[in-house]
Amino acid sequence: MAKLEYDKDGRLLFTKEMKEEYTILMPQMLPVHFGMFQQLLILEGYKVDMLTTNHRGIVDEGLKYVHNDTCYPALLVIGQLIDAIKHGGYDPHKVALFITQTGGGCRASNYIHLLRKALEKAGLAFVPVISVNLSGLEKNPGFSLTLPLVRKLIYGMMYGDLLVNAANQVRPYELTPGDTDKMLDHWQKRLIDGFQAGKGMSRKQMRKNFDAILADFETIPVSQEEKVRVGVVGEIYVKFSPLGNNNLEDFLLSEGAEPVVPGLTDFMIFKIFNREVDVNIYGGHWAKKKFCQVFKGYVEACQRDMIAALKKTRFRAPGTFENMHRLVQGYLGDGNKMGEGWLLTGEMLELIHSGVPNIVCTQPFGCLPNHIVGKGMIRKLKDDYPNSNIVAIDYDPGATKINQENRIKLMLANAKALAKQEAEKEPVGSGV
């Protein structure tokens, strides 16, 4: 068994010996993206399991060790990890836990301390917690985010965004139920096989894969039926995670709508851009700003490749980060970056401008930053865009799924009524 080692502050370290012996448990936020991240980490020599559990016991486990006023995503992530250690068939003395830290003032930086506190309460203080961050917040001898690994994870993110974008535009219209999911599984496996062979990890190869992926998705037979498109925005975990949002996308599909979910790439560019903004507002070394500009420029170039590939097909393409940043001018400043900051308002604006005025804004109950930039901006957006149809839905341990779904159904009823009114309008210049 690996010997436990601590740093000078008493923090339990994940050692090189542990890398060989331990299984790292990783919470799931985006099933497609995180599936590829898992495989890329395995190729780096880590033993990684992605947790796909989704049941009430996770919430109950979280409530044992996290105060119920704490951010709901923190409660879910910590509950899922502890539930896996207790009930997932793992040797508690041979597991470690992954958790992200962004360096900001919200959940993605503070969960790690709540998690360690919870492990101590549960009698699991011997389980190491690995911080996944680009800010130098915590380091471990047995894990490091090297530049080659970061580059591979960026490609995994780009593939994930493209796959989900195409799948979301096909699944609501497929003539044979399950065709989209089969194609999604096929391409995930094909990309992972490519990763193992060292393929698909250059921009040239990525562009080629983009074209092949979209060509395959275009072969799926679809109906010509028109459906209400519904955008999904909000706090990043609740927006993306089926566990966090009570399977929101499946519910929208069951109600005859097409979910439109902005990708992960804009959020990552936003986080890099914030480091640049810090230097502009508060001061700092020019080298830090330059590094962030180069890093951001690389990810934006990859994003433009994805957009260009989509524009060659019948699929709708998202806008660029730069375009979203322009849209939000006059609403929120660059310094408004706590939580999802101005990005959340920017995503709502981009959806409205791209013909998706119907939006579900998902937020953990009591998440002040996202109540301000989400729910707090709805009236302003409604004033500027009278056709916008936005509903803010709170998620927390005591919220009932039926109440959430009833509020979304009301929004969908409004959307369908507005669509009917538009369809019944007399065409201009028809002479009728």
Order of alpha helices (4+ residues) and beta strands (2+ residues): alpha-beta-alpha-beta-alpha-alpha-beta-alpha-beta-alpha-alpha-alpha-beta-alpha-alpha-beta-alpha-alpha-alpha-alpha-beta-alpha-alpha-beta-alpha
